[in-house]
């Protein structure tokens, strides 16, 4: 099965005040950290979707073996970046592991657990949950690509996950980072040691 990794990093990072893809964790930027974990979990083809300040971020990322996609419609929200990736990959990918740039601490083990479960399941969408709360990354099978492309931008990918047409499975993980995003300087300071 050809499962591609997609890191959504198209937002303006307005609350953070600087581009999240370039923030550092343990000496590597967020995009490097997430792509490295995807690769270690067995994902060979990885894409980062940029939007706001795309040229500046791309010049400073220094990512090896990762393809950059530019979402010109980034101001329309996160789903517009996912639609960009789905539009490019719908003919070749069997599934996408969709990661958010502000969840860099999700563990490689969590990714491996999700990929293993997805490989033995017939679900269309696999969502990690921690203490009963759904989080990220989410795995989308190609059966839902059309629905993602036609979903209303305002509702985000949640409209597809919740519309009842798809076999959505949750996998419980012991990784609180699936539900913790880093949006503000204060949240970043807590992890940046």
C-alpha positions as CSV (number, residue, x, y, z in Angstrom):
1,X,0.0,0.0,0.0
2,X,1.3,3.4,-0.9
3,X,0.8,5.6,2.1
4,X,2.2,9.2,1.8
5,X,2.8,11.6,4.7
6,X,1.4,15.1,4.5
7,X,2.4,17.8,6.9
8,X,0.0,20.8,6.9
9,X,2.0,24.0,7.4
10,X,0.2,26.6,5.4
11,X,-1.2,28.8,8.1
12,X,-0.1,32.3,9.0
13,X,1.1,31.4,12.6
14,X,-0.5,34.7,13.7
15,X,-0.8,33.8,17.4
16,X,2.7,32.5,17.4
17,X,4.1,35.6,15.7
18,X,6.6,33.6,13.6
19,X,6.4,30.7,11.2
20,X,5.7,27.4,13.1
21,X,7.5,25.2,10.5
22,X,10.8,26.9,11.5
23,X,10.4,26.7,15.3
24,X,12.9,24.4,16.8
25,X,12.6,21.3,19.0
26,X,15.8,19.5,20.1
27,X,17.9,21.4,17.5
28,X,15.6,20.6,14.5
29,X,12.7,22.6,13.1
30,X,9.2,21.3,13.5
31,X,9.0,20.3,9.8
32,X,12.2,18.2,10.2
33,X,11.0,16.7,13.4
34,X,7.7,15.5,12.0
35,X,9.1,14.4,8.6
36,X,11.8,12.4,10.5
37,X,9.3,10.6,12.6
38,X,7.2,9.8,9.5
39,X,10.2,8.4,7.8
40,X,11.2,6.3,10.9
41,X,7.7,4.9,11.0
42,X,8.1,3.7,7.4
43,X,6.6,6.4,5.3
44,X,8.8,7.0,2.2
45,X,7.0,9.8,0.4
46,X,6.5,12.9,2.5
47,X,5.0,16.3,1.5
48,X,4.9,19.6,3.3
49,X,2.1,22.0,2.3
50,X,3.2,25.6,2.7
51,X,1.1,28.8,2.3
52,X,1.8,32.0,4.2
53,X,5.4,33.2,3.7
54,X,6.0,30.0,1.6
55,X,9.1,31.2,-0.2
56,X,10.8,32.4,3.0
57,X,9.9,29.2,4.9
58,X,11.0,26.9,2.0
59,X,14.4,28.7,1.8
60,X,15.0,28.1,5.5
61,X,13.6,24.6,5.9
62,X,16.5,22.6,4.5
63,X,14.5,19.4,4.2
64,X,16.0,16.5,2.4
65,X,13.8,14.0,0.5
66,X,10.6,16.0,1.3
67,X,8.5,17.5,-1.4
68,X,7.1,21.0,-1.0
69,X,3.6,21.9,-2.1
70,X,2.4,25.5,-2.2
71,X,-1.2,26.3,-1.3
72,X,-2.0,29.6,-2.9
73,X,-5.4,29.6,-1.1
74,X,-3.9,29.2,2.4
75,X,-6.1,32.1,3.7
76,X,-9.1,29.8,3.2
77,X,-8.0,27.6,6.1
78,X,-6.4,24.3,6.9
79,X,-8.7,22.2,4.7
80,X,-7.5,24.2,1.7
81,X,-4.0,22.9,2.3
82,X,-5.3,19.3,2.7
83,X,-7.2,19.7,-0.6
84,X,-4.0,20.8,-2.3
85,X,-2.2,17.6,-1.2
86,X,-5.2,15.4,-2.1
87,X,-5.4,17.0,-5.5
88,X,-1.8,16.2,-6.2
89,X,-1.7,12.7,-4.7
90,X,-5.2,11.3,-5.4
91,X,-4.0,9.4,-8.5
92,X,-1.0,7.7,-6.8
93,X,-1.6,7.4,-3.0
94,X,-3.7,4.7,-1.4
95,X,-3.8,6.7,1.8
96,X,-2.5,9.8,3.5
97,X,-1.1,10.3,7.0
98,X,-2.1,13.9,7.7
99,X,0.0,15.6,10.3
100,X,-0.3,19.2,11.7
101,X,2.8,21.3,12.0
102,X,1.8,22.4,15.5
103,X,1.9,18.7,16.8
104,X,5.6,18.0,16.6
105,X,5.8,15.9,19.7
106,X,3.6,13.1,18.5
107,X,5.7,10.0,19.0
108,X,7.1,7.7,16.3
109,X,5.5,4.9,18.3
110,X,2.1,6.5,17.9
111,X,2.6,6.7,14.1
112,X,3.7,3.1,14.0
113,X,0.7,2.0,16.1
114,X,-1.7,3.9,13.7
115,X,-0.1,2.5,10.6
116,X,-0.2,-1.0,11.9
117,X,-3.8,-0.7,12.8
118,X,-4.7,0.9,9.5
119,X,-3.0,-1.9,7.6
120,X,-5.1,-4.5,9.3
121,X,-8.4,-2.5,9.1
122,X,-10.9,-1.7,6.3
123,X,-11.6,1.7,7.8
124,X,-11.7,4.8,5.6
125,X,-10.5,7.1,8.3
126,X,-8.3,6.3,11.3
127,X,-8.2,8.9,14.2
128,X,-6.0,8.6,17.3
129,X,-7.7,9.2,20.6
130,X,-6.2,10.1,24.0
131,X,-8.5,9.8,27.0
132,X,-11.5,9.6,24.6
133,X,-10.6,12.8,22.7
134,X,-9.8,12.6,19.0
135,X,-6.6,14.1,17.8
136,X,-3.9,14.1,15.0
137,X,-2.5,12.8,12.8
138,X,-5.4,11.3,10.9
139,X,-5.1,8.6,8.2
140,X,-7.4,9.0,5.2
141,X,-7.9,6.2,2.7
142,X,-8.2,7.1,-1.0
143,X,-11.9,6.2,-0.7
144,X,-12.5,9.6,1.0
145,X,-10.3,11.7,-1.3
146,X,-13.3,12.9,-3.4
147,X,-15.3,13.8,-0.3
148,X,-12.3,15.8,1.1
149,X,-12.0,17.7,-2.2
150,X,-15.7,18.6,-2.2
151,X,-16.0,19.4,1.5
152,X,-16.9,22.9,2.5
153,X,-13.8,24.9,3.5
154,X,-15.6,26.4,6.6
155,X,-16.2,23.1,8.2
156,X,-12.8,21.6,7.7
157,X,-12.0,17.9,7.3
158,X,-14.2,17.2,10.4
159,X,-17.3,17.5,8.1
160,X,-16.0,14.4,6.3
161,X,-15.0,12.5,9.4
162,X,-18.4,13.2,11.0
163,X,-20.8,12.9,8.1
164,X,-21.6,9.2,8.7
165,X,-20.8,7.9,5.2
166,X,-17.4,6.5,6.1
167,X,-16.0,3.8,8.3
168,X,-14.2,5.9,10.9
169,X,-12.1,4.0,13.4
170,X,-10.5,5.4,16.6
171,X,-7.3,3.9,18.0
172,X,-6.6,4.7,21.6
173,X,-3.0,5.8,22.2
174,X,-1.0,6.7,25.3
175,X,0.3,9.9,23.7
176,X,-1.2,13.1,25.0
177,X,0.6,15.0,22.2
178,X,-2.0,13.8,19.7
179,X,-4.4,16.4,21.3
180,X,-1.9,19.1,22.2
181,X,-1.1,21.8,19.6
182,X,1.5,24.6,20.0
183,X,-0.1,27.9,18.9
184,X,1.3,30.6,21.2
185,X,4.7,31.7,22.4
186,X,3.7,30.6,25.9
187,X,2.9,27.0,24.7
188,X,6.2,27.0,22.7
189,X,8.2,28.1,25.7
190,X,6.9,25.1,27.7
191,X,8.5,22.6,25.2
192,X,11.5,24.7,24.1
193,X,14.1,23.8,26.7
